[in-house]
Amino acid sequence: MTCRFDQILYKKEKSLGEKILLSPLLLASLPYEWAVRVRPFLFSHGLFETKKLPRPVISIGNITVGGTGKTPLVMALSRGLMERGIPTAILSRGYRGKKGAGPLVSDGQKILLSPEDAGDEPFLMAQTLKGIPIFIGKDRFKNGQIALQQFQVRGFLLDDGFQHLPLHRGLNIVLVDSNIGFGDGHLLPRGILREPLSHLKRADLFILTKAEDPKTSQPLESILRQIHPSSPIFHSHYEPTGMVSTDGKLHPLHLLKGEKVVALSGIANPTYFSSLLRGSKTAVVEEIIFPDHHLYTVKDLTSILEKVKEADLVVTTEKDMVKLSRLSLDPLPLLALRIEMKIREEEEFYKKVMEVFEL
């Protein structure tokens, strides 16, 4: 079930055998590096056009592949801004959504697209967020214009936007996973970096995710301060808030007490997901791990059912629940763990964010 190659890529330190295994990918990284270095140069020198919307745009992104917590932050930030009297619209690319679908996933009240049409993350946001319109599509400038025509929004959240240079943004937020960091510092496909670390100079602030222990993030903070000394660094962690059943109903966490639970996930850091369950005083008897962004099949479901016969419940992530919902889940005692991102320095963080709307 596990994807050994996927796990190797994310490791900060690799054995000699692992380095040899990955060595053919070094050559493939060279043309990729050339492309990602040239592209920002072309935009910064006006050779490629950057368009600007008449309302502030906040980009939430990262510089690595895999889950750093972009979707949880987009959801937390959209709620936080709404509470402060600033309604926003979310502009997403729509990862693995169907071409030609959209662009409106949700008008804030009603979900208008299926998971297959919208993509997993936009659909998950649409399920969870009320009062926040969500758009998908490559042309996010155009979708922003549509949002201004149809909704009373004062700003935009650009989901996975650090590499989306065609759209001007007032604030660039970059997330870094405290556990994974930057891997071993190599670019795709040899490593997990989407861009060279020097490109982090485009960031206005950093958020270290999964930073429960401040001591473990200190080496990462040192790297960030060397690259961009003037950008503030914030810290966040995930807080389980409940369990979601396949019918969308929210249940309390104590539902898991005394139950034998199997942790099922297809994410970049499955170990952290299991640790969240154990932190909720849940007895995790087994972990079933699929590769990140895995699309579940009927064959997968059959295999999962075989492995969980002795368990009381199977608990997965909400993102995985969206993917699994395409299958017939009646035989599977499945729940999803609902989590929310909490920023340790919340007051200082929102003070920085609100500066964008005071210009």
N, C-alpha and C positions, 0 to 999 in steps of 0.2 A: 504493500500500500504506500509506503514512504517513497519519496523521490530522492534518492541518494545524491544525484547530481545537483539538484536544487539546493540541498542542504550544504553541499560543499561550497557552492558559490557564495553563500552568506557568511561563511566562517571568516573571522578576522585573521586567524593563523591557520595555515594549511600545512599538512605534512609534505614531505618530498614526493611521495607517490601521488598525492592530490595535485601538486604543482605540475608534475609531469603529465598527468591526465589532462590538465587544462591548458598546457603549453601550446597546442595547435591553435587555440582561440586567440593567442596573442597577435598573430598576423591579421586575423579578422578584425581585431580591435583598432588597427591602424587607420583604415579608411573611415571607420566610424568616428574616431577621434578627430580626424581632419574635418569631417562634416560638421560635428558639433562645435568645433572651435570657430569655423568660418561663419556659421549661421548667425550667432550674436553680433559678430563684426558687421555683417551686411545690414542688420537691423539698426545698429547703433550709428552707422554712417549714412543712413537714409537710403541705402540701395534697395532695401525691402521696406514696404510701408507699415507703419504702426498707427492704428486708428484709435481715437479717443472718444469714449462715451461721455455725455454731459453730466453723469453722476459718478461718484467715486467707485473705483473697482479695487477690491481686495483679493489678491491672489493667494491661494493656499496650495502649496506644492512641496516637492522634495527633489532631491538630486540622485536618489537611488531607486531601483526597482523594488517592488514589494510593498507591503503595507506599513506605512509609517504613521497612519492615523489621520489621513486627510479627510475621509468621510466623517468620522466622529467629530473632528474639529469644525468642519463646515456646518454640521448640525448644531453643535454647541454655540458657535459664533452667530449663526442666524437667529437662534433663540435669544442669545445675549443682547444682540443689537435690537431685536424686536422689543425686549423688555426696556430698553433705553430709548424707545420711541423712534427707531430707525428701521422701517421695513425694507427688506432686501429681496432680490431674486437671485437664484443660483444658476450659474451658467456652467454646464458640464459638457464634456466631450461625448459621454455616453459609451463607456467601454463595452465592446461586444454587443452593442445594440444593433438592431437591424437598420441597414441603410434605407433611407427614404422615410423612416418613421419620425414622428415628432413635428415640430420641435418641442411642443409643450407636453411635459410629462405629467405635471400637476398644476392646477390653478390655485393651489393652496387649500382647496376644499375637496376636490374630486381628482382621483387618479385617472388619467386619460389614456395611458399606454400600458401595455403588458410588460412583464420583466424582459421578455424576448425582444420587444421593440425598444424599450428604454435603456436596457443594460442594468446590471445588478445594483450598482451603487446608487444611480439616480432613482431607481424604483424603491430601494430601501429608504432613501431620504423622503420620497413622496409618501411612503407608508407612515413615516414617523412624524414628519413636520406638518403642522397646520398653519395656514396663513402665509406660507412661503411658496411662491411660484417657482417651478423648476423647469429649466430648458435643457435640451441636449442638441448637439450638432457641432460640426467643425467650425462654422462661421459664428463665433460667439459675439462678435460686434453686431451682426445682424439680429441675433436673438436678443441682445441687449436693447436694441431699438424697438423690437416688438414688445418687450417687457415694459418699456416706458410708455408705449401706446395703450397697453391693455391694463396695466396695474399701477397703483400709486406706490412706487418704490423710490427710495432715496439713495440706493446704492446696490452694488452687485458683489457676489462672492464667486470668484473664478475657481472652480473645483479643478484640482490638478493643473494649476496654471503657470507654474514656474517656467516651463519650456514653451508656453504659448505666447510668443513674442509679438504676434500681429496685433495684440490688444494692449493698450496702455493701461497701467495699473498705478493706483496711488500708494499702495502698500504691498510689499512682497513678503509673505510669511513662508518660511521654509521649515519643514518638520524633519527631525532627525531621530531615528529610533535609537534609544540609549543602549539597547542590548546589541544591536547589529552594527550601528555606526555606519561606516563607509566600506564595510567588508575589509578586503586587504588592499583597497585603494586603486583597483584596476577598473577600466571602463568596460562597458558591454562590448562583446559577449564574454570576455574573459572574466570580468568582475560584475559588480552590481551598480556601478556608477553610470548614470545617464549623461553626465557632463563632468568635465574636470573640476576638481575641488576649487580651483581658482575662480570659477564662475559663481561661487557663493557670495562674491562681492556684490552681486545684484540684489541680495537679500536685504530687507530692512529690519527684520528681526527673526530670531530662531526660537523654535520650541522643541525642547528635548522631550520626546514622548517615552512612556513607560519608565519614568524617572522617579520611582518610589524612594530609592536610596540616593541621596545627593552625592555620596562619595563615588559611586560607580560611574557617574557622568562627568567627573572632573577631567579625565584625560580628553574626552570629547570636547568639553568646553575650551580646553587649552588650544586644541586644533582650530576651533571656530574663531577664537580671539586672535590667533595668529593670522588667519585669512582675512577677517573683517573685524577689527578691534572696536569699531563704533556701533556695531549692531547689538542691541540687548538680547540676552538669552533668558528664556522662560522655561519652566519645567511643568510637565503634566503627567497625570496617571489616569488609568481607567478605573471607574467605579461601577461594579455591577449594581443594577437597580431593579432587576426583576427577570422573569422568564416569559417568553412569548411562545404560545402554542401555534400549531399550524393554521388555526382559524383566526389568528391575529390577536387573540385576547392576551392581556398582560396578567401575569400571576406573580405572587410574592416569592422571594428567594427561598424562604423556608420550606417551599414545596419540595426541595431537594434533600432536606435533612433525613438521614436514615436510609436513603436510597442508594443502590449500587448504580453508578453512573459511568457511561462510556462517553469520552470526549471525542467528538467527530469534527474534523476541520480540514479545509483546503486553503490555508493561508500561509503567508511568508514565515510567521513565527508561531507554530502550533504549541510550542512549549509554554509560551507566555499565556496562551488561552487556557491551557490546562492549569497553570498556576493561579489564574483568576478564579477558576472553579474551586480549587483546593482552598484558596483564601476565603471563599464563601462557605467554608466548612462542609464541602461536598466530598464524598468518597469516590474518587476517580479510580475505577478498577482497571480500565484499559483506555488506550488512545488509538484512534484510527485516523491516520494522517494521509491526505492526498496533496498533490502539488498545488502551489498557489494558483488561483484563478481556474481551478479544475471545474470542468463541466460534467456533472454527474450523469450517469447512464443507468439504464435498467439493470445492466450487469453489475454495476457498482452497488446498487441497492440490494441486489440478491446477496452479494458478498458481505455487505454490512449486516444484513439480517442474520446471516450465519454466525457472525462474530459476536452478536449482542444477545444471544439467546438466554444467557444467564444474568443479564443486566435488567434493572428495573426501568431505567430511562436512558435515552441517548440525548446528549446536549451538544448543540452545535453553535456556530456564530450566526448572527442575523443575516450576514451576507451569504453564508452557505445555505441558510434556510430558503432564501430567494431562489437559489439554483436548484435545491432539492424539490421545491414546490412544483417544478415541471413534471415530477414523477408522481406516481400513486403512492402516497405515504401512509395509508391506513394501517398496514401491518407494523409500522415503525413507531415506537413510543418516543416521539421526537419533541424536544423543546429547544428554543434558542435563548442564549444568554444575552440580555439587553445590558449594554454598557454605555456610560457617558464619560466624556473626557472632562477632567477637572484640572484647571490650571492653578498651580500653587500660588503664583503671584497674580491672582485674577484682577485685583484692583489696578495694579500697575499696567497689566496687559491691556485692559480696556481703555485706560487713559491714553495709551499709545495708539490704539485703534481709532479712538474717537477724534484724534487730531486730523484724520483724513476728512472727516465730515465737517470740520470747523474752518476749512480753508475758504 
